[in-house]
Amino acid sequence: MTEAALTSESAAATVEAPTRSAFALRALDVVIRSIVPVILALIAGGLLLLALSRNPLTFYGQVWKSGVENGAWQDSAILMAPLLLIAAGLTVAFRANIWNLGYSGQFLLAAALVSGWGPSLVQRLPLAVAFVLLFVIAGLAGAIWTIIPALLKAWYGTNEIITTLMTSFIAIDLANILIKGPFQDPTVTIPQTRVLPFSDMLPSIPGTRIHCGLLIAFAAVFVVYYALSRTSWGLRLRIMGANPRAARHFGVDLKRLIVTVFLASGFLIGLSAAADILGLWGYARANWNPDYGDTVIPFVFLARLNPLGVVPFIAFFSVLSTGGDLATAEVNLPTDFMLVLVALILLFMTIIEWLGRSRPLGTSYLTPGLKQALRAPLAARRSG
Amino acid sequence: MVGITKRYPGVLANDGVTFTVKRGEVRCLLGENGAGKSTLIGILSGFVRPDAGSIRVDGASVQIDSPRAALDLGIGTVYQHSALIPALTVLENLMLGDSRALRLGVAAARARLAELAGSLGVDVDPEMRVADLALGAQQQVEIIKALWRGSRVLVLDEPTSMLTPQGVAELGAVLERLKQQGQGVVFITHKLHEALTLGDGITILRQGRIAGTIDSARMRSTDHEELRDEIVHLMFGAQADVYAEAPELQDELAEGHEPTPHRHGGHNEVLLELRNVTAEGERTELGVAEVSFDLREGEILGVAGVDGNGQRALAEVIAGQRPAARGEVLLFGAPVERLSVAARQKLGLRYVTDDRLHEGIVGSFPVGINLFLKRIGQPPFWRRGRIQRAVVDARATELVREFEIRTPSVATRAGTLSGGNVQKLLLARELSFSPRVVVFNKPTYGLDVKTATSVREQIRRLASIGGSSLVISTDLDELVELCDRIAVLSRGRIVGVIANGHGAAEEVGRLMVGAEAA
């Protein structure tokens, strides 16, 4: 905002906002942009429940009870592990102005490989080695699946929204072929992989039921935070995200950077599949898709692409989701009502983004480059 | 205009500004960049609404709340940057203003064009596409467009910035005709000699306020030399002496100085050489074709030309930001076409971009980081990939002091700095760490005289220690003042290289025009 005001030639003096009010502004920014949409969504959800003649207080009370109380928070925490890893993977890409929307394919392909090879690997190798190997396999699967969009983007500037989505569909089908074919458990008739014995799953954090995949997720979030804020790679990435032209001017090797960002993003998304399969499910079924990426995206933007800022939002959603399963049953609604709440958050974010075009409502959810990337295919279609 | 006040967040752009234009008078609004000229034009032409004050036309107080209202009141504006549609013909451009009627009156429009062109003493072909017109002719069309609906007051915003010296003389003749017809003209400029030669009266703006007025009687009775001193004093107050030598403030067009090829006694080897370099333009802008020149040690080579004739392509192909389709770029005698931007930087090549805000800095990053964005990953600022914040901040603080960047701290976001301070930031980044060859693209464009003077001083200092500069500028006065030789860029080609000296400005102007006509 200040930048726009200052580019006008008529500025007779420099604006030097005192740091104190700048801090207050930033706090207000967080409230308006990040917290208000969530609160409005919860209120609108309550009104919707009233319209369906359910008591919203009972519903939200039940969410709290079965999402947090009596150890239920541990179930919520288990759900956080894959969500945090995907959020970290998306944050890396989005901060660099790259729309990696192929998360479903990257996740499911990695999940198929882990659940397909997992049962035999844990038997043949020491458990710790097998786990490390499986995590690496999952990460590499996710990373490799981004290579085609990455190369196309780096060398020909091909719009990655289209290429990642298309490669994602291929990966989803490939995962299903693997599960129905080579990885099929011969002892059952339904198409699914062999189930990992409970003793061969990721160990729990002592004193809880939470598997240590959550620790890996937190570590990954912190690594992303550190890489983005302290390393030269992170700085180059942020320059490219803020202003690709400036990045070229500063001598950033854009091709190499685009490829490494894609690989890092895919790797983290692949890791989330390993954490989820080895920690929670133990097997994968054909046509299974938990849609973690779709649920995570609104929260990545609510956190304004801050890798640490996304943690409370993921925690909030995990509680909402875990508690919501029982709460919806309690008030006799389908569990899809939880998706309605997420959709309402997105709706209110969109409204605030739209209002923010003409009113000072803080900085946008999207970086300028991301907006452009999003508009580009539409613009191309219009002119073509 | 009486007591016009306009505030922007944190800035008082106009503070109680009052001035009048009489029938048949050319009133110059003189002030350096940031003095509030643009805001005043915005208010006159209906794009900006004043917070206080009133505007009177023929004694009656009026509200100008839209550009349409301004036109209805007879205030026509010619903006600094062309508002014509290049793909349409002259006649079609002129008829755009009549679009309220359903049917276009082509015959009537043709007659009106002939009438206006005749009264201004200019010759315009109504069927020419605007894109095919020379810039001087485009400006004449703009003036005709502003007069199209019977304007009484004509506002010209920096009308000479795109013109050659010959073009300025033509504009002077048109202004003379306009005066005879009883038009009031508001002529906005930051160049003193233009105000003195073209204006009947001068109003001087300084930091949003009227610093002084010189009426037509005094303009006639006092000689230019004396007026100049007075105006410089009004523009800068106590600091006037410091800037008195700046080319913007001379009372006549600068004379070229004799080149000083051996000023540092070196053997003047060629540091940068281009051989038949061709590079594509981006989107609508021109590229460069078959460009060849050399740049010697300690030399300042100017590149003159009207904006948009391939300047950016030339700068970027040297910096490595744009590939050369053909030809060779030699740095210290070795070809560098295949080297990346970063590799060329390491060899001592620097590029001060003209797009300071959108390419030169990352506005959301602190000043301190912006100073080292071309050294990412290099020690001592980065060690094993990790930023050394203490080193960065300490060195940044030194640079901020050395280059006099006005910023609250090195942690301030660079996007909040004023244009002049952003340019100082770029210079601090490019001129530190022993530069050998520096490409300056429009180094003083849009800067106040104080900063522009210090930028030119930096370029001279670099030359005095043996560094070479390629100064790409649209400001001919600046090039004549600064350079040893001046190359003329027109339609993406170098049409001539002239040794600076007596009559160089005219020669450059002739080359610019000659190439345009060809």
Interface residues (C-beta under 8 A of the other chain):
Chain A: T2 E3 A5 L6 T7 S8 E9 S10 A11 A12 A13 T14 V15 E16 A17 R230 T231 S232 W233 L235 R236 R238 I239 A242 N243 R245 A246 R248 H249 F250 G251 V252 D253
Chain B: K6 Y8 P9 G10 V11 L12 A13 N14 N33 G34 A35 G36 K37 S38 T39 G42 Q207 G208 A319 G320 Q321 S340 V341 A342 Q345 Y351 T353 D355 L357 H358 E359 G360 I361 V362 G363 S364 F365 I369 L373 K374 I376 G377 W382 G385 R386 I387 R406 P408 T412 R413 G415 T416 L417 S418 G419 N421 G446
